[in-house]
Every structure is written in structure tokens, then in C-alpha cells.
Amino acid sequence: MKKPDHRIQRRNFLKLMAGLAGGYCLHPGFVFAQNRAPITKAIASTGEQIPVIGMGTSRTFNAAGDPATIATLAEVLGAFFAQGGTLIDSSPMYGSSEQVLGQLLDAASPGDGLFAATKVWTDGRESGIDQMEQSRRLWGIERFDLIQIHNLRDWRVHYETLQEMKAEGKIRYIGITTSHGRDHEELRSTLEQHPFDFVQFSYNIDNREVERVLLPLAAERDIAVIVNRPFARGSLFRRTRGQSLPDWATEFDCTSWGQFFLKYAVSHPAVTCAIPATSKVHHMADNMGAGFGRLPDARMRKRMQTYFKTL
């Protein structure tokens, strides 16, 4: 018996996109998306604009061999693109995420609407080159916009390789990442010594350590900042469970706690975008809603901090 084909075909994806364009506009998070462009910020080294809400794939896209989950992820990706999303971040560290993402991108055919960002996560020059080429094949793209050295692993070796690749036009931007506070001092030293285009680290309303050194340093050195873990792996939602969103959140076009946290993160002047990850369509719809309307100013950010501490 012939096995059923669980791939997401392009014609089915286009039908899905059409439904998303109409259906998700009704979601409360998209009230401000109607006939409005998403908020963008400039990549400091070039001035290129990207939307402040991107998409991460850690854990969520590690779904090879699970056709039901992959079908749902096609809807998640559709919601992302339907509301103007461009930057998608992944890594070889994330299991089958790049494989699944490549399968869905093949169906979606986003073209110029994709800002493709992955990472190199291995030791040694040749191993790094092989891994980056494997990632490119898995994504099914001609080149990456951004390749980041994941968690500073063998960063001196990979930095030289990435410089060569950038000079040859094989990538557009070079970045470096960490999700661990213990690596912040080494990251600081690295950023001070080398001209990276991007840096990625954790930042949220309950973890503001990077405000002391890393965010000011990124601003000083014209380095774009990608924020990971903007929800602190869900702990912010556990903190606010059963709590009402303050009425004054409407002053910066916020309709949910998820948007409250995302708008806080991306409103920092040094932050370029945040990359929340989700495998749920309604969460993606809500996340993307944070990229429309107004962002809190400095006075409002302090008010948000004070309110959160009371919860």
C-alpha cells in the first residue's frame, strides 16, 4: 500500500495563506495590523529595515516524522508571513528544526520576504563549513542573510570563516549568540574586539542584566540585537496567570500579556528584534500583533517594570 504523502504541498500552502490573510485579521492581536505596516528597526551596520517581531524555532520546529505537528507548523509559518514577518532564526542545535523549516519554506516560497538566520555550532573550520552548507541545503535557500556563532562555540575559528564568506557574498551578515549569563563577559570582550553585525542574547522584563553592559555596547558599536527568550521560557506567563492586563496598556496598543512582554523587549532603543518561538497558531497571531501600533516610550517602560514587580 502506498504511504500517504504528509508533505505540505505549495498549492495547499497558498490556500492556507489566503485563509490566514482573512481569518487572522479578526484576532485581537491584529486589531492594529489592518492596513498598517509592521514596526521595523534598522540593522545598524547597513540601515536595512527588518520587522521587530521575528520567529524562533528552538524546540517548536523539532518535529520530523510528526505529520500532524508539521501541518500545524505550516499554519504557524503562514500566520508569520501573512502579518509581515521576515526574520526566522534556527540552528543545527535544534534537532530536526532546520529540516522541517526547509520543507515548509519550500511550500511557502517566501522569496524576498524571508530573512534567513541560522547558526554554526561545532568545532573546527572544516566541520563548521560542512555544517553551514548542510544548513543551507536543509533550508533550501541560495544563501543565508545571517549566520551566527552559537553560544560562542569555537568563535575565533568560525569568525574568520564567516568573514571570508561575507567577502565572497555567500552570507550578508555575521553574528554571535549566547543564552547564558555566564558567557556575558566573554561576549563583551568579543564584541569590543571584532566588528559583528548582529549579537543575540536573552532579554525580558524579568531579566534585564544586559541593560548594564551588552545593550549599551551594541548601540555604541552599531551592532543589531536579536532578543531570545523574551518570555523567559514561559515563566513570565506563569507570573501573570490570573492577573489582569493594566488598562493603560492600550496607550501602546497592547491587547495581551504576550504583547506586553514583546513590546517591552523591542522598545529598548538598542534592540532590533525579538524571536519568540511557538508551535501554536493563536500564539503566533498574538505575537505578530506586538509588531503593530505604538511601542512604549522610556516613561512607559518604567511604568511597566514597576507594575510587573507587583505581580
C-alpha positions as CSV (number, residue, x, y, z in Angstrom):
1,M,0.0,0.0,0.0
2,K,1.3,3.4,-0.9
3,K,2.1,5.6,2.1
4,P,0.2,8.9,2.4
5,D,2.2,12.0,1.4
6,H,2.4,14.2,4.5
7,R,4.3,16.9,2.8
8,I,2.8,20.4,2.7
9,Q,2.3,21.0,-1.0
10,R,2.7,24.5,-2.3
11,R,-0.8,24.8,-3.7
12,N,-2.2,23.8,-0.3
13,F,0.0,26.3,1.4
14,L,-1.2,29.1,-0.8
15,K,-4.8,28.2,0.1
16,L,-3.8,28.3,3.7
17,M,-2.2,31.7,3.3
18,A,-5.3,33.1,1.7
19,G,-7.3,31.9,4.6
20,L,-4.9,33.3,7.1
21,A,-4.9,36.7,5.4
22,G,-8.6,37.0,6.1
23,G,-9.1,34.9,9.2
24,Y,-6.4,36.1,11.5
25,C,-7.1,39.7,10.9
26,L,-10.0,39.0,13.3
27,H,-7.7,38.0,16.1
28,P,-7.5,40.7,18.8
29,G,-3.7,40.9,18.3
30,F,-4.2,42.1,14.8
31,V,-6.5,45.0,15.5
32,F,-3.7,47.4,14.7
33,A,-2.5,45.4,11.7
34,Q,-5.3,46.4,9.4
35,N,-3.9,48.4,6.5
36,R,-0.8,49.2,8.5
37,A,2.8,48.2,8.0
38,P,4.6,46.4,10.8
39,I,7.1,48.3,13.0
40,T,10.6,48.0,11.7
41,K,14.0,48.9,13.0
42,A,17.3,49.3,11.2
43,I,20.2,46.9,11.1
44,A,22.8,49.3,12.5
45,S,25.7,48.3,10.2
46,T,23.7,48.9,7.0
47,G,20.4,50.7,7.7
48,E,18.4,47.8,6.3
49,Q,15.0,47.7,8.0
50,I,13.5,44.5,9.5
51,P,10.3,43.9,11.5
52,V,10.7,44.0,15.2
53,I,9.0,40.6,15.6
54,G,10.8,37.6,14.2
55,M,10.4,33.9,14.8
56,G,12.5,31.4,16.7
57,T,12.4,27.6,16.0
58,S,14.1,26.2,19.1
59,R,12.0,23.2,20.4
60,T,8.9,24.1,18.4
61,F,10.1,23.0,14.9
62,N,11.8,19.8,16.0
63,A,9.0,17.8,14.5
64,A,10.4,15.5,11.8
65,G,8.2,12.4,11.5
66,D,5.2,14.0,13.1
67,P,2.9,15.0,10.2
68,A,0.1,16.4,12.4
69,T,2.6,18.8,14.1
70,I,4.2,19.7,10.8
71,A,0.7,20.6,9.4
72,T,0.1,22.9,12.4
73,L,3.6,24.5,11.9
74,A,2.6,25.3,8.3
75,E,-0.2,27.4,9.8
76,V,2.2,29.0,12.2
77,L,4.5,29.9,9.4
78,G,1.6,31.1,7.3
79,A,0.5,33.4,10.1
80,F,4.0,34.7,10.4
81,F,4.3,35.6,6.8
82,A,0.7,36.9,6.4
83,Q,1.5,39.6,9.0
84,G,4.7,40.8,7.5
85,G,7.2,38.6,9.4
86,T,10.6,38.1,7.7
87,L,13.4,37.1,10.2
88,I,13.4,33.4,11.1
89,D,16.1,32.1,13.4
90,S,17.3,28.4,13.7
91,S,20.3,26.3,14.5
92,P,21.7,22.8,13.9
93,M,21.4,22.5,17.7
94,Y,17.6,22.4,17.4
95,G,17.2,18.8,16.3
96,S,15.2,18.5,13.1
97,S,14.1,22.1,13.1
98,E,16.1,23.1,10.0
99,Q,14.8,20.1,8.1
100,V,11.2,20.9,8.9
101,L,11.6,24.6,8.3
102,G,13.1,23.9,4.9
103,Q,10.2,21.6,4.0
104,L,7.7,24.3,4.9
105,L,9.6,27.1,3.2
106,D,9.7,25.1,0.0
107,A,5.9,25.1,0.1
108,A,5.6,28.7,1.2
109,S,8.1,30.1,-1.4
110,P,8.5,33.4,0.6
111,G,11.1,34.8,-1.8
112,D,12.3,38.2,-0.8
113,G,10.0,38.0,2.2
114,L,12.4,35.8,4.1
115,F,15.4,37.0,6.3
116,A,17.1,33.6,6.9
117,A,19.2,33.4,10.0
118,T,20.9,30.3,11.4
119,K,24.0,29.4,13.5
120,V,27.2,27.4,13.3
121,W,27.6,25.1,16.3
122,T,30.6,22.8,16.1
123,D,34.3,22.8,16.5
124,G,36.9,23.3,13.7
125,R,37.0,25.1,10.4
126,E,36.1,22.3,8.1
127,S,33.4,21.0,10.4
128,G,31.9,24.5,10.5
129,I,31.9,24.9,6.7
130,D,30.3,21.5,6.3
131,Q,27.6,22.3,8.9
132,M,26.8,25.6,7.4
133,E,26.4,24.1,3.9
134,Q,24.2,21.4,5.3
135,S,22.0,24.0,6.9
136,R,21.8,25.8,3.6
137,R,20.7,22.6,1.9
138,L,18.1,21.8,4.6
139,W,16.6,25.3,4.3
140,G,16.6,25.0,0.5
141,I,17.9,28.6,0.0
142,E,20.7,30.1,-2.1
143,R,22.4,31.9,0.8
144,F,21.8,32.9,4.4
145,D,21.2,36.5,5.3
146,L,22.8,35.9,8.7
147,I,24.9,33.2,10.2
148,Q,25.7,33.4,13.9
149,I,28.3,31.7,16.0
150,H,26.1,29.7,18.5
151,N,26.9,30.2,22.2
152,L,30.5,31.4,21.3
153,R,31.5,27.9,20.3
154,D,35.0,27.9,18.7
155,W,34.2,31.5,17.8
156,R,37.7,32.6,16.7
157,V,37.8,29.9,14.0
158,H,34.3,30.5,12.8
159,Y,34.7,34.2,12.8
160,E,37.5,34.0,10.2
161,T,35.4,31.7,8.1
162,L,32.4,33.9,8.2
163,Q,34.4,36.9,7.3
164,E,35.6,35.1,4.2
165,M,32.1,34.0,3.3
166,K,30.8,37.5,3.7
167,A,33.5,38.9,1.5
168,E,32.6,36.3,-1.2
169,G,28.9,37.2,-1.0
170,K,27.9,33.8,0.4
171,I,26.3,35.4,3.5
172,R,25.2,39.0,4.2
173,Y,25.7,39.4,8.0
174,I,27.8,37.9,10.7
175,G,26.5,37.4,14.3
176,I,27.3,35.7,17.6
177,T,25.0,34.5,20.3
178,T,24.6,33.3,23.9
179,S,21.6,32.3,26.1
180,H,23.7,32.1,29.2
181,G,24.7,34.9,31.7
182,R,27.9,33.1,32.5
183,D,29.2,33.9,29.0
184,H,28.4,37.6,29.1
185,E,31.9,38.7,30.0
186,E,33.5,36.8,27.1
187,L,30.8,38.1,24.8
188,R,31.5,41.6,25.9
189,S,35.2,41.2,25.2
190,T,34.5,39.6,21.8
191,L,32.2,42.4,20.7
192,E,34.7,45.0,21.7
193,Q,37.4,43.4,19.6
194,H,35.6,42.4,16.4
195,P,33.0,44.2,14.1
196,F,30.0,41.8,14.3
197,D,26.8,42.8,12.5
198,F,24.5,41.1,15.0
199,V,24.5,39.8,18.5
200,Q,21.8,37.6,20.1
201,F,21.1,37.1,23.8
202,S,18.3,36.8,26.4
203,Y,16.4,39.8,27.5
204,N,13.0,40.3,29.0
205,I,11.2,42.4,31.6
206,D,12.3,40.0,34.4
207,N,15.9,39.5,33.2
208,R,17.4,42.9,32.4
209,E,21.1,42.1,33.1
210,V,22.1,43.0,29.5
211,E,20.9,46.6,30.1
212,R,24.1,47.3,32.1
213,V,26.8,46.5,29.5
214,L,25.8,44.5,26.5
215,L,22.9,46.6,25.2
216,P,24.9,49.9,25.5
217,L,27.9,48.3,23.9
218,A,25.8,47.1,21.0
219,A,24.4,50.5,20.5
220,E,27.9,52.1,20.7
221,R,29.4,49.7,18.1
222,D,26.4,49.7,15.7
223,I,25.6,46.0,16.3
224,A,22.0,44.9,15.7
225,V,20.5,43.0,18.7
226,I,18.2,39.9,18.4
227,V,16.5,39.1,21.7
228,N,15.9,35.4,22.5
229,R,13.7,34.1,25.4
230,P,11.5,37.2,25.5
231,F,9.0,35.2,27.6
232,A,11.7,33.7,29.8
233,R,10.7,30.2,28.6
234,G,7.1,30.8,29.7
235,S,7.9,31.9,33.3
236,L,6.5,35.4,32.6
237,F,3.1,33.9,31.8
238,R,3.2,31.8,34.9
239,R,3.9,35.0,36.9
240,T,0.9,36.8,35.3
241,R,-1.6,33.9,35.3
242,G,-4.9,35.2,36.6
243,Q,-3.7,38.8,36.6
244,S,-5.5,41.5,34.5
245,L,-3.6,43.4,31.9
246,P,-3.5,47.1,33.1
247,D,-5.9,49.4,31.4
248,W,-3.1,51.8,30.4
249,A,-1.6,49.1,28.1
250,T,-3.9,50.4,25.4
251,E,-1.7,53.5,25.3
252,F,0.8,51.5,23.4
253,D,-1.7,49.3,21.5
254,C,-1.2,46.2,23.7
255,T,-4.0,43.7,24.0
256,S,-2.4,40.7,25.8
257,W,0.4,39.8,28.2
258,G,2.4,38.3,25.3
259,Q,2.3,41.6,23.5
260,F,3.1,43.4,26.8
261,F,6.3,41.4,27.1
262,L,7.3,41.6,23.5
263,K,6.7,45.3,23.2
264,Y,8.8,45.9,26.3
265,A,11.7,43.9,24.8
266,V,11.7,45.5,21.4
267,S,11.1,49.0,22.7
268,H,14.6,49.2,24.1
269,P,16.5,51.6,21.8
270,A,19.3,49.1,21.3
271,V,17.1,46.1,20.5
272,T,16.4,45.4,16.8
273,C,14.0,42.4,17.0
274,A,12.8,39.6,19.2
275,I,12.3,36.0,18.2
276,P,9.6,34.3,20.2
277,A,9.1,30.6,19.3
278,T,5.7,28.9,19.3
279,S,4.0,25.9,17.8
280,K,0.5,27.3,18.3
281,V,-1.2,29.3,15.6
282,H,-3.1,31.6,18.0
283,H,0.1,32.4,19.9
284,M,1.8,33.3,16.6
285,A,-1.1,35.6,15.8
286,D,-0.8,37.3,19.2
287,N,3.0,37.6,18.9
288,M,2.7,39.2,15.5
289,G,0.2,41.7,16.9
290,A,3.0,43.1,19.1
291,G,4.7,44.3,15.9
292,F,2.0,46.8,15.1
293,G,0.8,50.1,16.5
294,R,2.8,52.0,19.1
295,L,5.8,51.0,21.3
296,P,6.2,52.1,24.9
297,D,8.5,55.1,25.4
298,A,11.0,55.4,28.3
299,R,8.4,56.7,30.8
300,M,6.0,53.8,29.9
301,R,8.8,51.2,30.1
302,K,9.5,52.3,33.7
303,R,5.8,52.0,34.5
304,M,5.7,48.5,33.0
305,Q,8.7,47.5,35.1
306,T,7.1,48.8,38.3
307,Y,3.8,47.1,37.6
308,F,5.4,43.8,36.8
309,K,7.3,43.8,40.1
310,T,3.9,44.0,42.0
311,L,2.6,40.8,40.4
